[in-house]
């Protein structure tokens, strides 16, 4: 998958997750999205904003790569702070262990797309 397409997918998924985070029934009364991920209003707004930025960044390779570089670094920090804080990131965003492990995966994927060489394929003989 190329970086622009990945940014578009990331953008739409984050936008959808952010919107779903505001829908009762999809979020439990204890604030668990799909019964798994801890969310709150700020968490949902951040997903919506980063989703919109990803969709916009998908319009160009340089913008997509920069999106993933920044996104990956920020998510790495969020992940570290989440593991340290346990139930929140800096007391601002509610999280749980499932969020933290998902953030690890998101960080790795984002950094991969942000820092990989686009279109370079090496074939060993």
ZIQUI-V502393 format. One record per residue. N is the residue number from 1. SS is DSSP state (H for helix, E for strand, C for the rest). PSI is psi in whole degrees, 0 to 359 (999 if undefined). OMEGA is omega in whole degrees, -180 to 180 (* if undefined). Layout:
n=N ss=SS psi=PSI omega=OMEGA
n=N ss=SS psi=PSI omega=OMEGA
This chain:
n=1 ss=C psi=136 omega=179
n=2 ss=C psi=164 omega=-173
n=3 ss=H psi=320 omega=180
n=4 ss=H psi=316 omega=179
n=5 ss=H psi=320 omega=178
n=6 ss=H psi=319 omega=178
n=7 ss=H psi=321 omega=178
n=8 ss=H psi=314 omega=178
n=9 ss=H psi=311 omega=178
n=10 ss=H psi=315 omega=-179
n=11 ss=H psi=310 omega=-179
n=12 ss=H psi=320 omega=179
n=13 ss=H psi=314 omega=179
n=14 ss=H psi=319 omega=177
n=15 ss=H psi=313 omega=179
n=16 ss=H psi=314 omega=179
n=17 ss=H psi=318 omega=178
n=18 ss=H psi=317 omega=179
n=19 ss=H psi=315 omega=180
n=20 ss=H psi=330 omega=180
n=21 ss=C psi=346 omega=178
n=22 ss=C psi=0 omega=-174
n=23 ss=C psi=114 omega=176
n=24 ss=E psi=143 omega=-177
n=25 ss=C psi=318 omega=173
n=26 ss=C psi=331 omega=173
n=27 ss=E psi=128 omega=-180
n=28 ss=C psi=169 omega=179
n=29 ss=C psi=339 omega=177
n=30 ss=C psi=8 omega=175
n=31 ss=C psi=25 omega=179
n=32 ss=E psi=116 omega=175
n=33 ss=E psi=126 omega=-177
n=34 ss=C psi=20 omega=-179
n=35 ss=C psi=10 omega=-173
n=36 ss=C psi=305 omega=-170
n=37 ss=E psi=128 omega=178
n=38 ss=E psi=127 omega=178
n=39 ss=C psi=163 omega=172
n=40 ss=C psi=180 omega=-175
n=41 ss=H psi=314 omega=-179
n=42 ss=H psi=318 omega=178
n=43 ss=H psi=314 omega=179
n=44 ss=H psi=318 omega=179
n=45 ss=H psi=320 omega=178
n=46 ss=H psi=318 omega=177
n=47 ss=H psi=316 omega=180
n=48 ss=H psi=313 omega=-179
n=49 ss=H psi=315 omega=180
n=50 ss=H psi=331 omega=175
n=51 ss=H psi=313 omega=178
n=52 ss=H psi=321 omega=178
n=53 ss=H psi=318 omega=179
n=54 ss=H psi=317 omega=178
n=55 ss=H psi=315 omega=179
n=56 ss=H psi=316 omega=-177
n=57 ss=H psi=335 omega=-179
n=58 ss=C psi=349 omega=-180
n=59 ss=C psi=345 omega=-180
n=60 ss=C psi=151 omega=-178
n=61 ss=H psi=313 omega=-178
n=62 ss=H psi=317 omega=179
n=63 ss=H psi=320 omega=179
n=64 ss=H psi=315 omega=180
n=65 ss=H psi=317 omega=178
n=66 ss=H psi=320 omega=176
n=67 ss=H psi=310 omega=-178
n=68 ss=H psi=324 omega=177
n=69 ss=H psi=309 omega=-179
n=70 ss=H psi=313 omega=180
n=71 ss=H psi=315 omega=-179
n=72 ss=H psi=317 omega=180
n=73 ss=H psi=316 omega=178
n=74 ss=H psi=316 omega=179
n=75 ss=H psi=327 omega=175
n=76 ss=H psi=316 omega=178
n=77 ss=H psi=317 omega=178
n=78 ss=H psi=319 omega=179
n=79 ss=H psi=311 omega=180
n=80 ss=H psi=312 omega=179
n=81 ss=H psi=326 omega=178
n=82 ss=H psi=317 omega=178
n=83 ss=H psi=325 omega=178
n=84 ss=H psi=313 omega=-175
n=85 ss=H psi=331 omega=178
n=86 ss=C psi=299 omega=-176
n=87 ss=C psi=358 omega=177
n=88 ss=E psi=163 omega=173
n=89 ss=E psi=109 omega=-179
n=90 ss=C psi=26 omega=-179
n=91 ss=C psi=11 omega=-176
n=92 ss=C psi=320 omega=-173
n=93 ss=E psi=122 omega=179
n=94 ss=E psi=134 omega=178
n=95 ss=C psi=168 omega=172
n=96 ss=C psi=185 omega=-178
n=97 ss=H psi=321 omega=179
n=98 ss=H psi=319 omega=176
n=99 ss=H psi=314 omega=-178
n=100 ss=H psi=314 omega=-179
n=101 ss=H psi=325 omega=174
n=102 ss=H psi=321 omega=178
n=103 ss=H psi=327 omega=175
n=104 ss=H psi=312 omega=-179
n=105 ss=H psi=314 omega=179
n=106 ss=H psi=317 omega=179
n=107 ss=H psi=311 omega=-178
n=108 ss=H psi=316 omega=180
n=109 ss=H psi=316 omega=-179
n=110 ss=H psi=315 omega=180
n=111 ss=H psi=325 omega=176
n=112 ss=H psi=307 omega=-178
n=113 ss=H psi=329 omega=-179
n=114 ss=H psi=326 omega=-172
n=115 ss=H psi=358 omega=179
n=116 ss=C psi=159 omega=176
n=117 ss=C psi=120 omega=-177
n=118 ss=C psi=130 omega=173
n=119 ss=C psi=8 omega=180
n=120 ss=C psi=121 omega=178
n=121 ss=C psi=128 omega=179
n=122 ss=C psi=130 omega=180
n=123 ss=C psi=122 omega=179
n=124 ss=C psi=139 omega=179
n=125 ss=C psi=999 omega=*
